[in-house]
Amino acid sequence: MKESMIRDHHMFPDGMGPGTKVLLHICCAPCSCAILEGMKASGLDVTAYFYNPNIHPHEEYEKRKAEVIAFAGRLGVPFIDADYDVENWMERVKGLEAEPERGKRCSVCFEMRLARTALYAQENEFPFIAPGLSISRHKNQAQVHEAGHAAAARFEEVTFWDYNWRAKGGAERGAALAKQEGFYRQNYCGCRFSTRGN
């Protein structure tokens, strides 16, 4: 995948090229590893942004964060550790606790996390943001991208990059990297309500 990404610069949207700063929202190492590798191989100036107040319990949050920090470090990718404001997240999803996976609760969760990503991008001169979330086949990619576009639309200087990282072997490369790196593979999305199996 590295070599194909280097040649595949037509994947870049207008205004992006080698050296462009991109803020990548990351939920966990298995979902983000192939994207980080691909962005680095394509010459982008990528920074990892970890903002996931949905992850429960706190031990799970710390485990996922530690893996991302370690992998980003091996690639030479800067890491931004955002707030773990669980109370804010709980308030946002209040009344949506019984929603199924890929339902309204997930939309609100994506919107909250990507809005914070876009705000950080605006304040720190990142012209593009992108999600690690959408590479997972367990997520509704259109739902993630809709939230990302809405988040970026609030800021004139920020564009949401909705590249389909599942294509051209991205998901398969992620699975292979996760196995190679020995990443912890969680069996739920992260929030306390997704553990109910709905």
MDTraj code that builds the backbone (N, CA, C; nanometers):
import mdtraj as md
import numpy as np

residues = "MET LYS GLU SER MET ILE ARG ASP HIS HIS MET PHE PRO ASP GLY MET GLY PRO GLY THR LYS VAL LEU LEU HIS ILE CYS CYS ALA PRO CYS SER CYS ALA ILE LEU GLU GLY MET LYS ALA SER GLY LEU ASP VAL THR ALA TYR PHE TYR ASN PRO ASN ILE HIS PRO HIS GLU GLU TYR GLU LYS ARG LYS ALA GLU VAL ILE ALA PHE ALA GLY ARG LEU GLY VAL PRO PHE ILE ASP ALA ASP TYR ASP VAL GLU ASN TRP MET GLU ARG VAL LYS GLY LEU GLU ALA GLU PRO GLU ARG GLY LYS ARG CYS SER VAL CYS PHE GLU MET ARG LEU ALA ARG THR ALA LEU TYR ALA GLN GLU ASN GLU PHE PRO PHE ILE ALA PRO GLY LEU SER ILE SER ARG HIS LYS ASN GLN ALA GLN VAL HIS GLU ALA GLY HIS ALA ALA ALA ALA ARG PHE GLU GLU VAL THR PHE TRP ASP TYR ASN TRP ARG ALA LYS GLY GLY ALA GLU ARG GLY ALA ALA LEU ALA LYS GLN GLU GLY PHE TYR ARG GLN ASN TYR CYS GLY CYS ARG PHE SER THR ARG GLY ASN".split()
xyz = np.array([
    [0.0819, -0.1207, 0.0000],
    [0.0000, 0.0000, 0.0000],
    [0.0853, 0.1257, 0.0000],
    [0.2034, 0.1218, 0.0631],
    [0.2880, 0.2410, 0.0691],
    [0.3202, 0.2922, -0.0707],
    [0.3693, 0.2038, -0.1591],
    [0.4101, 0.2476, -0.2910],
    [0.2921, 0.2981, -0.3721],
    [0.1767, 0.2302, -0.3629],
    [0.0609, 0.2741, -0.4399],
    [0.0149, 0.4117, -0.3935],
    [0.0262, 0.4385, -0.2622],
    [-0.0129, 0.5692, -0.2116],
    [0.0811, 0.6788, -0.2629],
    [0.2092, 0.6489, -0.2711],
    [0.3044, 0.7488, -0.3188],
    [0.2708, 0.7904, -0.4613],
    [0.2300, 0.6947, -0.5435],
    [0.1962, 0.7253, -0.6822],
    [0.0558, 0.7823, -0.6972],
    [-0.0266, 0.7651, -0.5955],
    [-0.1696, 0.7926, -0.6080],
    [-0.2045, 0.9348, -0.5639],
    [-0.1323, 1.0351, -0.6123],
    [-0.1577, 1.1721, -0.5692],
    [-0.2874, 1.2291, -0.6259],
    [-0.3490, 1.1598, -0.7218],
    [-0.4794, 1.2069, -0.7689],
    [-0.5860, 1.1900, -0.6607],
    [-0.5506, 1.1196, -0.5524],
    [-0.6451, 1.1061, -0.4411],
    [-0.6605, 1.2385, -0.3664],
    [-0.5648, 1.3317, -0.3844],
    [-0.5690, 1.4577, -0.3118],
    [-0.6806, 1.5478, -0.3652],
    [-0.7551, 1.6124, -0.2779],
    [-0.8523, 1.7127, -0.3225],
    [-0.7807, 1.8421, -0.3611],
    [-0.8536, 1.9366, -0.4185],
    [-0.7963, 2.0658, -0.4539],
    [-0.7334, 2.1316, -0.3321],
    [-0.6159, 2.1870, -0.3512],
    [-0.5489, 2.2579, -0.2426],
    [-0.4601, 2.1702, -0.1567],
    [-0.4569, 2.0397, -0.1843],
    [-0.3737, 1.9475, -0.1070],
    [-0.2637, 1.8909, -0.1948],
    [-0.1478, 1.8727, -0.1358],
    [-0.0366, 1.8105, -0.2056],
    [0.0669, 1.7687, -0.1033],
    [0.1768, 1.7082, -0.1486],
    [0.2826, 1.6711, -0.0542],
    [0.3236, 1.7918, 0.0303],
    [0.3328, 1.7694, 0.1606],
    [0.3682, 1.8772, 0.2533],
    [0.2493, 1.9458, 0.3169],
    [0.1293, 1.9205, 0.2672],
    [0.0087, 1.9827, 0.3244],
    [-0.0179, 1.9285, 0.4647],
    [-0.0545, 2.0186, 0.5551],
    [-0.0879, 1.9781, 0.6920],
    [-0.2283, 1.9176, 0.6968],
    [-0.2386, 1.8011, 0.7572],
    [-0.3671, 1.7330, 0.7752],
    [-0.3784, 1.6897, 0.9208],
    [-0.4923, 1.7201, 0.9826],
    [-0.5204, 1.6763, 1.1192],
    [-0.6108, 1.5541, 1.1118],
    [-0.5586, 1.4396, 1.1539],
    [-0.6337, 1.3140, 1.1461],
    [-0.6921, 1.2797, 1.2818],
    [-0.8261, 1.2762, 1.2885],
    [-0.8902, 1.2306, 1.4117],
    [-0.8740, 1.0796, 1.4210],
    [-0.8253, 1.0333, 1.5362],
    [-0.7960, 0.8916, 1.5564],
    [-0.8737, 0.8385, 1.6761],
    [-0.9371, 0.7210, 1.6566],
    [-1.0098, 0.6577, 1.7664],
    [-0.9298, 0.5435, 1.8285],
    [-0.8478, 0.4764, 1.7463],
    [-0.7675, 0.3645, 1.7961],
    [-0.6608, 0.3310, 1.6928],
    [-0.5616, 0.2545, 1.7323],
    [-0.4521, 0.2187, 1.6425],
    [-0.4958, 0.1282, 1.5266],
    [-0.5790, 0.0250, 1.5495],
    [-0.6182, -0.0602, 1.4373],
    [-0.6874, 0.0157, 1.3242],
    [-0.7703, 0.1151, 1.3592],
    [-0.8417, 0.1919, 1.2568],
    [-0.7520, 0.2940, 1.1870],
    [-0.6506, 0.3420, 1.2542],
    [-0.5729, 0.4537, 1.2000],
    [-0.4392, 0.4146, 1.1389],
    [-0.3892, 0.2951, 1.1670],
    [-0.2513, 0.2625, 1.1291],
    [-0.2277, 0.2709, 0.9790],
    [-0.3166, 0.2137, 0.8969],
    [-0.2966, 0.2173, 0.7519],
    [-0.3111, 0.3589, 0.6976],
    [-0.3984, 0.4384, 0.7587],
    [-0.4173, 0.5761, 0.7137],
    [-0.2935, 0.6588, 0.7450],
    [-0.2412, 0.6456, 0.8659],
    [-0.1194, 0.7173, 0.9020],
    [-0.0040, 0.6770, 0.8095],
    [0.0109, 0.5483, 0.7870],
    [0.1159, 0.5001, 0.6987],
    [0.0986, 0.5565, 0.5577],
    [-0.0247, 0.5523, 0.5072],
    [-0.0523, 0.6014, 0.3728],
    [-0.0296, 0.7505, 0.3587],
    [-0.0714, 0.8282, 0.4578],
    [-0.0503, 0.9727, 0.4531],
    [0.0980, 1.0062, 0.4560],
    [0.1722, 0.9393, 0.5429],
    [0.3160, 0.9634, 0.5501],
    [0.3834, 0.9269, 0.4171],
    [0.3471, 0.8122, 0.3611],
    [0.4068, 0.7680, 0.2353],
    [0.3733, 0.8614, 0.1205],
    [0.2605, 0.9304, 0.1295],
    [0.2170, 1.0234, 0.0259],
    [0.2733, 1.1636, 0.0451],
    [0.3534, 1.1815, 0.1491],
    [0.4196, 1.3093, 0.1687],
    [0.3404, 1.4134, 0.2436],
    [0.2266, 1.3746, 0.3012],
    [0.1464, 1.4703, 0.3766],
    [0.2072, 1.4943, 0.5149],
    [0.1860, 1.6131, 0.5665],
    [0.2320, 1.6499, 0.7007],
    [0.1174, 1.6215, 0.7979],
    [0.1062, 1.4967, 0.8396],
    [-0.0083, 1.4530, 0.9194],
    [0.0216, 1.4619, 1.0688],
    [-0.0802, 1.5024, 1.1448],
    [-0.0750, 1.5039, 1.2905],
    [-0.1918, 1.4210, 1.3429],
    [-0.1657, 1.3368, 1.4424],
    [-0.2692, 1.2530, 1.5036],
    [-0.3401, 1.3308, 1.6134],
    [-0.4735, 1.3312, 1.6082],
    [-0.5544, 1.4049, 1.7059],
    [-0.6445, 1.3051, 1.7785],
    [-0.6238, 1.2903, 1.9083],
    [-0.6974, 1.1913, 1.9869],
    [-0.7984, 1.2616, 2.0766],
    [-0.9240, 1.2587, 2.0343],
    [-1.0334, 1.3166, 2.1129],
    [-1.1492, 1.2173, 2.1125],
    [-1.1651, 1.1446, 2.2216],
    [-1.2625, 1.0350, 2.2284],
    [-1.3259, 1.0240, 2.3667],
    [-1.4062, 1.1225, 2.4064],
    [-1.4690, 1.1162, 2.5381],
    [-1.5764, 1.0082, 2.5488],
    [-1.6069, 0.9448, 2.4357],
    [-1.7058, 0.8364, 2.4343],
    [-1.6488, 0.7055, 2.4897],
    [-1.5169, 0.6900, 2.4878],
    [-1.4578, 0.5602, 2.5228],
    [-1.4716, 0.5318, 2.6725],
    [-1.5218, 0.4134, 2.7026],
    [-1.5510, 0.3731, 2.8407],
    [-1.5086, 0.2266, 2.8587],
    [-1.4511, 0.1925, 2.9735],
    [-1.4145, 0.2778, 3.0864],
    [-1.2833, 0.3527, 3.0604],
    [-1.2385, 0.4277, 3.1598],
    [-1.1186, 0.5084, 3.1424],
    [-0.9960, 0.4221, 3.1106],
    [-0.9905, 0.3017, 3.1644],
    [-0.8785, 0.2116, 3.1369],
    [-0.8732, 0.1768, 2.9883],
    [-0.9911, 0.1595, 2.9271],
    [-0.9992, 0.1319, 2.7836],
    [-0.9463, 0.2512, 2.7038],
    [-0.9865, 0.3696, 2.7466],
    [-0.9404, 0.4934, 2.6830],
    [-0.7882, 0.5023, 2.6859],
    [-0.7294, 0.4785, 2.8017],
    [-0.5845, 0.4895, 2.8163],
    [-0.5109, 0.3829, 2.7341],
    [-0.5681, 0.2639, 2.7255],
    [-0.5065, 0.1558, 2.6487],
    [-0.5026, 0.1922, 2.5006],
    [-0.6142, 0.2426, 2.4497],
    [-0.6190, 0.2805, 2.3082],
    [-0.5246, 0.3970, 2.2801],
    [-0.5252, 0.4943, 2.3691],
    [-0.4409, 0.6120, 2.3494],
    [-0.2930, 0.5738, 2.3492],
    [-0.2525, 0.4872, 2.4408],
    [-0.1118, 0.4472, 2.4498],
    [-0.0648, 0.3801, 2.3212],
    [-0.1492, 0.2982, 2.2609],
    [-0.1111, 0.2322, 2.1363],
    [-0.0948, 0.3325, 2.0230],
    [-0.1849, 0.4298, 2.0168],
    [-0.1747, 0.5321, 1.9119],
    [-0.0474, 0.6142, 1.9304],
    [-0.0191, 0.6538, 2.0538],
    [0.1021, 0.7312, 2.0820],
    [0.2260, 0.6546, 2.0372],
    [0.2315, 0.5267, 2.0707],
    [0.3486, 0.4457, 2.0360],
    [0.3640, 0.4305, 1.8851],
    [0.2539, 0.4012, 1.8151],
    [0.2621, 0.3813, 1.6704],
    [0.2935, 0.5122, 1.5988],
    [0.2272, 0.6201, 1.6380],
    [0.2554, 0.7508, 1.5776],
    [0.4013, 0.7884, 1.5983],
    [0.4538, 0.7586, 1.7163],
    [0.5934, 0.7878, 1.7448],
    [0.6880, 0.7129, 1.6536],
    [0.6554, 0.5864, 1.6253],
    [0.7420, 0.5077, 1.5363],
    [0.7423, 0.5634, 1.3943],
    [0.6315, 0.6275, 1.3553],
    [0.6235, 0.6868, 1.2216],
    [0.6737, 0.8305, 1.2183],
    [0.7019, 0.8874, 1.3341],
    [0.7421, 1.0275, 1.3396],
    [0.6262, 1.1228, 1.3211],
    [0.5063, 1.0802, 1.3630],
    [0.3857, 1.1623, 1.3500],
    [0.3565, 1.2314, 1.4830],
    [0.3416, 1.3647, 1.4842],
    [0.3065, 1.4345, 1.6082],
    [0.1714, 1.3870, 1.6612],
    [0.1574, 1.3875, 1.7933],
    [0.0348, 1.3399, 1.8590],
    [-0.0221, 1.4507, 1.9466],
    [-0.1515, 1.4784, 1.9297],
    [-0.2227, 1.5766, 2.0119],
    [-0.3214, 1.5023, 2.1009],
    [-0.3080, 1.5191, 2.2319],
    [-0.3954, 1.4552, 2.3296],
    [-0.5005, 1.5562, 2.3740],
    [-0.6239, 1.5385, 2.3306],
    [-0.7315, 1.6314, 2.3660],
    [-0.7995, 1.5872, 2.4959],
    [-0.8955, 1.6649, 2.5397],
    [-0.9614, 1.6412, 2.6683],
    [-1.0458, 1.5138, 2.6681],
    [-1.0536, 1.4523, 2.7847],
    [-1.1425, 1.3374, 2.8058],
    [-1.2649, 1.3880, 2.8825],
    [-1.3459, 1.4692, 2.8153],
    [-1.4593, 1.5335, 2.8829],
    [-1.5848, 1.4457, 2.8739],
    [-1.5851, 1.3421, 2.9535],
    [-1.6926, 1.2429, 2.9515],
    [-1.8289, 1.3037, 2.9847],
    [-1.8308, 1.3950, 3.0809],
    [-1.9578, 1.4554, 3.1217],
    [-2.0236, 1.5283, 3.0046],
    [-1.9432, 1.5969, 2.9252],
    [-1.9932, 1.6669, 2.8071],
    [-2.0527, 1.5677, 2.7077],
    [-1.9814, 1.4570, 2.6852],
    [-2.0303, 1.3552, 2.5919],
    [-2.1618, 1.2941, 2.6412],
    [-2.1677, 1.2633, 2.7704],
    [-2.2898, 1.2040, 2.8267],
    [-2.4089, 1.2981, 2.8113],
    [-2.3847, 1.4263, 2.8274],
    [-2.4923, 1.5253, 2.8110],
    [-2.5391, 1.5292, 2.6655],
    [-2.4445, 1.5186, 2.5724],
    [-2.4792, 1.5243, 2.4292],
    [-2.5652, 1.4064, 2.3863],
    [-2.5385, 1.2880, 2.4419],
    [-2.6110, 1.1687, 2.3971],
    [-2.7291, 1.1337, 2.4894],
    [-2.7581, 1.2213, 2.5830],
    [-2.8702, 1.1969, 2.6750],
    [-2.9997, 1.1761, 2.5965],
    [-3.0711, 1.0685, 2.6311],
    [-3.1951, 1.0347, 2.5617],
    [-3.1736, 0.9418, 2.4430],
    [-3.0471, 0.9177, 2.4073],
    [-3.0159, 0.8322, 2.2929],
    [-2.9490, 0.7014, 2.3356],
    [-2.9550, 0.6735, 2.4643],
    [-2.8842, 0.5565, 2.5178],
    [-2.9280, 0.4254, 2.4530],
    [-3.0554, 0.4138, 2.4171],
    [-3.1077, 0.2882, 2.3618],
    [-3.0967, 0.2796, 2.2100],
    [-3.0408, 0.3815, 2.1479],
    [-3.0249, 0.3793, 2.0021],
    [-2.9331, 0.2637, 1.9604],
    [-2.9618, 0.2017, 1.8461],
    [-2.8734, 0.0935, 1.7986],
    [-2.7438, 0.1499, 1.7427],
    [-2.6448, 0.0646, 1.7265],
    [-2.5223, 0.1063, 1.6594],
    [-2.5576, 0.1565, 1.5197],
    [-2.4896, 0.2620, 1.4759],
    [-2.5129, 0.3320, 1.3501],
    [-2.6392, 0.4166, 1.3541],
    [-2.6970, 0.4325, 1.4718],
    [-2.8167, 0.5147, 1.4870],
    [-2.7826, 0.6593, 1.5215],
    [-2.8821, 0.7303, 1.5751],
    [-2.8679, 0.8730, 1.6035],
    [-2.7575, 0.9011, 1.7052],
    [-2.7406, 0.8136, 1.8044],
    [-2.6357, 0.8362, 1.9043],
    [-2.4987, 0.8422, 1.8380],
    [-2.4743, 0.7540, 1.7422],
    [-2.3461, 0.7531, 1.6726],
    [-2.3264, 0.8813, 1.5922],
    [-2.4329, 0.9307, 1.5290],
    [-2.4217, 1.0562, 1.4545],
    [-2.3818, 1.1706, 1.5462],
    [-2.4464, 1.1783, 1.6615],
    [-2.4144, 1.2836, 1.7583],
    [-2.2702, 1.2697, 1.8062],
    [-2.2277, 1.1482, 1.8314],
    [-2.0914, 1.1215, 1.8773],
    [-1.9886, 1.1619, 1.7717],
    [-2.0121, 1.1230, 1.6468],
    [-1.9203, 1.1616, 1.5387],
    [-1.9147, 1.3128, 1.5250],
    [-2.0316, 1.3749, 1.5293],
    [-2.0385, 1.5200, 1.5134],
    [-1.9590, 1.5915, 1.6230],
    [-1.9730, 1.5446, 1.7458],
    [-1.9024, 1.6077, 1.8574],
    [-1.7512, 1.5958, 1.8412],
    [-1.7051, 1.4765, 1.8105],
    [-1.5608, 1.4529, 1.8021],
    [-1.4972, 1.5229, 1.6808],
    [-1.5666, 1.5216, 1.5686],
    [-1.5114, 1.5864, 1.4500],
    [-1.5244, 1.7388, 1.4567],
    [-1.6240, 1.7887, 1.5290],
    [-1.6347, 1.9334, 1.5487],
    [-1.5170, 1.9841, 1.6316],
    [-1.4786, 1.9084, 1.7337],
    [-1.3632, 1.9475, 1.8138],
    [-1.2350, 1.9400, 1.7296],
    [-1.2273, 1.8405, 1.6433],
    [-1.1125, 1.8282, 1.5534],
    [-1.1036, 1.9493, 1.4607],
    [-1.2177, 1.9884, 1.4052],
    [-1.2205, 2.1034, 1.3144],
    [-1.1836, 2.2324, 1.3871],
    [-1.2284, 2.2474, 1.5094],
    [-1.1945, 2.3661, 1.5888],
    [-1.0439, 2.3731, 1.6114],
    [-0.9845, 2.2614, 1.6490],
    [-0.8397, 2.2594, 1.6705],
    [-0.7667, 2.2921, 1.5398],
    [-0.8173, 2.2378, 1.4298],
    [-0.7558, 2.2647, 1.2991],
    [-0.7599, 2.4133, 1.2663],
    [-0.8743, 2.4752, 1.2895],
    [-0.8891, 2.6186, 1.2637],
    [-0.7922, 2.7002, 1.3496],
    [-0.7823, 2.6650, 1.4750],
    [-0.6992, 2.7414, 1.5690],
    [-0.5500, 2.7193, 1.5456],
    [-0.5140, 2.6103, 1.4762],
    [-0.3727, 2.5761, 1.4602],
    [-0.3295, 2.5633, 1.3136],
    [-0.4099, 2.6218, 1.2251],
    [-0.3743, 2.6357, 1.0838],
    [-0.3527, 2.5023, 1.0122],
    [-0.4441, 2.4095, 1.0362],
    [-0.4502, 2.2872, 0.9566],
    [-0.5594, 2.3084, 0.8514],
    [-0.5270, 2.3108, 0.7237],
    [-0.6312, 2.3349, 0.6232],
    [-0.7240, 2.2160, 0.6008],
    [-0.6800, 2.0957, 0.6403],
    [-0.7610, 1.9762, 0.6185],
    [-0.7721, 1.8929, 0.7466],
    [-0.8913, 1.8350, 0.7645],
    [-0.9117, 1.7326, 0.8669],
    [-0.9600, 1.6058, 0.7979],
    [-0.9370, 1.4923, 0.8625],
    [-0.9810, 1.3639, 0.8080],
    [-1.0132, 1.2718, 0.9247],
    [-1.0990, 1.1712, 0.9010],
    [-1.1348, 1.0767, 1.0074],
    [-1.0678, 0.9410, 0.9919],
    [-1.0196, 0.8864, 1.1028],
    [-0.9754, 0.7477, 1.1012],
    [-1.0939, 0.6530, 1.1126],
    [-1.2038, 0.7037, 1.1657],
    [-1.3230, 0.6228, 1.1936],
    [-1.3796, 0.5526, 1.0708],
    [-1.3746, 0.6192, 0.9558],
    [-1.4500, 0.5690, 0.8407],
    [-1.3868, 0.4498, 0.7709],
    [-1.2641, 0.4128, 0.8075],
    [-1.2034, 0.2961, 0.7437],
    [-1.2631, 0.1662, 0.7972],
    [-1.3207, 0.1711, 0.9164],
    [-1.3775, 0.0513, 0.9784],
    [-1.5048, 0.0072, 0.9070],
    [-1.5114, -0.1203, 0.8761],
    [-1.6323, -0.1742, 0.8120],
    [-1.7481, -0.1848, 0.9115],
    [-1.7197, -0.1615, 1.0388],
    [-1.8248, -0.1627, 1.1398],
    [-1.8963, -0.0277, 1.1498],
    [-1.8398, 0.0733, 1.0807],
    [-1.8987, 0.2071, 1.0825],
    [-1.9675, 0.2355, 0.9500],
    [-2.0700, 0.3200, 0.9554],
    [-2.1362, 0.3682, 0.8347],
    [-2.0528, 0.4844, 0.7820],
    [-1.9801, 0.4609, 0.6736],
    [-1.8885, 0.5621, 0.6220],
    [-1.9608, 0.6916, 0.5861],
    [-2.0781, 0.6808, 0.5261],
    [-2.1537, 0.8008, 0.4887],
    [-2.1925, 0.8811, 0.6128],
    [-2.2244, 0.8130, 0.7204],
    [-2.2614, 0.8791, 0.8462],
    [-2.1423, 0.9561, 0.9034],
    [-2.0244, 0.8944, 0.8998],
    [-1.9032, 0.9613, 0.9475],
    [-1.8720, 1.0823, 0.8605],
    [-1.8782, 1.0651, 0.7284],
    [-1.8443, 1.1738, 0.6377],
    [-1.9434, 1.2897, 0.6470],
    [-2.0690, 1.2591, 0.6671],
    [-2.1690, 1.3656, 0.6847],
    [-2.1356, 1.4511, 0.8072],
    [-2.0977, 1.3843, 0.9155],
    [-2.0598, 1.4561, 1.0377],
    [-1.9342, 1.5398, 1.0144],
    [-1.8386, 1.4865, 0.9400],
    [-1.7148, 1.5583, 0.9129],
    [-1.7356, 1.6816, 0.8271],
    [-1.8171, 1.6688, 0.7247],
    [-1.8458, 1.7850, 0.6394],
    [-1.9181, 1.8939, 0.7186],
    [-2.0113, 1.8537, 0.8033],
    [-2.0835, 1.9512, 0.8861],
    [-1.9883, 2.0218, 0.9820],
    [-1.8933, 1.9471, 1.0375],
    [-1.7962, 2.0049, 1.1313],
    [-1.7073, 2.1071, 1.0616],
    [-1.6530, 2.0706, 0.9461],
    [-1.5623, 2.1593, 0.8740],
    [-1.6339, 2.2824, 0.8191],
    [-1.7620, 2.2685, 0.7885],
    [-1.8386, 2.3803, 0.7319],
    [-1.8487, 2.4980, 0.8279],
    [-1.8253, 2.4758, 0.9553],
    [-1.8308, 2.5843, 1.0536],
    [-1.7104, 2.6775, 1.0436],
    [-1.6066, 2.6333, 0.9746],
    [-1.4819, 2.7092, 0.9714],
    [-1.4379, 2.7319, 0.8269],
    [-1.4225, 2.8553, 0.7911],
    [-1.3922, 2.8920, 0.6528],
    [-1.2603, 2.8336, 0.6039],
    [-1.1642, 2.8182, 0.6930],
    [-1.0302, 2.7755, 0.6526],
    [-1.0070, 2.6248, 0.6632],
    [-1.1119, 2.5483, 0.6985],
    [-1.0952, 2.4033, 0.7189],
    [-1.1797, 2.3254, 0.6193],
    [-1.1186, 2.2256, 0.5579],
    [-1.1878, 2.1374, 0.4632],
    [-1.1837, 1.9949, 0.5158],
    [-1.2949, 1.9249, 0.5039],
    [-1.3013, 1.7840, 0.5437],
    [-1.2640, 1.6973, 0.4245],
    [-1.1668, 1.6100, 0.4450],
    [-1.1209, 1.5191, 0.3394],
    [-1.1886, 1.3842, 0.3586],
    [-1.2777, 1.3501, 0.2666],
    [-1.3578, 1.2283, 0.2822],
    [-1.3082, 1.1143, 0.1929],
    [-1.1770, 1.0997, 0.1843],
    [-1.1195, 0.9922, 0.1026],
    [-1.1654, 0.8557, 0.1545],
    [-1.1930, 0.7651, 0.0618],
    [-1.2375, 0.6304, 0.0988],
    [-1.1165, 0.5402, 0.1216],
    [-1.0720, 0.5333, 0.2466],
    [-0.9539, 0.4538, 0.2800],
    [-0.9816, 0.3045, 0.2768],
    [-1.1068, 0.2646, 0.2647],
    [-1.1368, 0.1218, 0.2521],
    [-1.0979, 0.0703, 0.1130],
    [-1.0949, 0.1615, 0.0173],
    [-1.0658, 0.1232, -0.1198],
    [-0.9175, 0.0918, -0.1375],
    [-0.8860, 0.0241, -0.2470],
    [-0.7474, -0.0062, -0.2849],
    [-0.6701, -0.0776, -0.1741],
    [-0.7397, -0.1618, -0.0987],
    [-0.6717, -0.2446, -0.0007],
    [-0.6416, -0.1792, 0.1317],
    [-0.6995, -0.0623, 0.1585],
    [-0.6721, 0.0088, 0.2829],
    [-0.7125, -0.0691, 0.4072],
    [-0.8340, -0.1246, 0.4056],
    [-0.8811, -0.2000, 0.5219],
    [-0.7956, -0.3249, 0.5432],
    [-0.7604, -0.3896, 0.4329],
    [-0.6777, -0.5105, 0.4425],
    [-0.5375, -0.4766, 0.4942],
    [-0.4824, -0.3638, 0.4478],
    [-0.3509, -0.3222, 0.4961],
    [-0.3577, -0.2898, 0.6456],
    [-0.4679, -0.2282, 0.6880],
    [-0.4851, -0.1981, 0.8300],
    [-0.4882, -0.3239, 0.9145],
    [-0.5600, -0.4248, 0.8662],
    [-0.5682, -0.5513, 0.9397],
    [-0.4314, -0.6182, 0.9480],
    [-0.3562, -0.6142, 0.8381],
    [-0.2234, -0.6749, 0.8371],
    [-0.1276, -0.6006, 0.9306],
    [-0.1334, -0.4677, 0.9290],
    [-0.0482, -0.3878, 1.0166],
    [-0.0820, -0.4120, 1.1630],
    [-0.2137, -0.4174, 1.1927],
    [-0.2567, -0.4400, 1.3302],
    [-0.2043, -0.5736, 1.3824],
    [-0.2080, -0.6744, 1.2958],
    [-0.1564, -0.8061, 1.3342],
    [-0.0048, -0.8003, 1.3528],
    [0.0626, -0.7357, 1.2585],
    [0.2088, -0.7237, 1.2648],
    [0.2534, -0.6499, 1.3912],
    [0.1812, -0.5449, 1.4265],
    [0.2165, -0.4624, 1.5423],
    [0.1660, -0.5213, 1.6741],
    [0.0784, -0.6211, 1.6652],
    [0.0227, -0.6810, 1.7861],
    [-0.0724, -0.5886, 1.8598],
    [-0.1467, -0.5076, 1.7832],
    [-0.2389, -0.4138, 1.8462],
    [-0.3496, -0.4864, 1.9213],
    [-0.3902, -0.4253, 2.0295],
    [-0.5088, -0.4698, 2.1021],
    [-0.6303, -0.4463, 2.0137],
    [-0.7111, -0.5505, 1.9925],
    [-0.8315, -0.5385, 1.9094],
    [-0.9540, -0.5439, 1.9988],
    [-1.0148, -0.4284, 2.0210],
    [-1.1333, -0.4195, 2.1046],
    [-1.2533, -0.4845, 2.0348],
    [-1.3502, -0.5291, 2.1120],
    [-1.4665, -0.5952, 2.0528],
    [-1.5922, -0.5098, 2.0612],
    [-1.5761, -0.3804, 2.0850],
    [-1.6893, -0.2874, 2.0831],
    [-1.6380, -0.1501, 2.0445],
    [-1.7265, -0.0628, 2.0007],
    [-1.6839, 0.0654, 1.9442],
    [-1.6124, 0.1517, 2.0462],
    [-1.6527, 0.1416, 2.1718],
    [-1.5867, 0.2216, 2.2742],
    [-1.6806, 0.2762, 2.3794],
    [-1.8015, 0.3158, 2.3401],
    [-1.8906, 0.3778, 2.4383],
    [-1.9612, 0.2735, 2.5243],
    [-2.0036, 0.3172, 2.6387],
    [-2.0638, 0.2260, 2.7371],
    [-2.1918, 0.1612, 2.6832],
    [-2.2583, 0.2275, 2.5894],
    [-2.3847, 0.1740, 2.5391],
    [-2.3622, 0.0712, 2.4301],
    [-2.2492, 0.0778, 2.3616],
    [-2.2223, -0.0200, 2.2551],
    [-2.1868, -0.1571, 2.3116],
    [-2.1554, -0.1660, 2.4395],
    [-2.1231, -0.2950, 2.5001],
    [-2.2480, -0.3792, 2.5207],
    [-2.3633, -0.3209, 2.4979],
    [-2.4888, -0.3962, 2.5178],
    [-2.5196, -0.4891, 2.4014],
    [-2.4412, -0.4744, 2.2933],
    [-2.4597, -0.5644, 2.1799],
    [-2.5714, -0.5239, 2.0874],
    [-2.6193, -0.3983, 2.0969],
    [-2.7281, -0.3555, 2.0066],
    [-2.6725, -0.2939, 1.8817],
])
top = md.Topology()
chain = top.add_chain()
for i, resn in enumerate(residues, 1):
    res = top.add_residue(resn, chain, resSeq=i)
    for name in ("N", "CA", "C"):
        top.add_atom(name, md.element.get_by_symbol(name[0]), res)
traj = md.Trajectory(xyz[None], top)
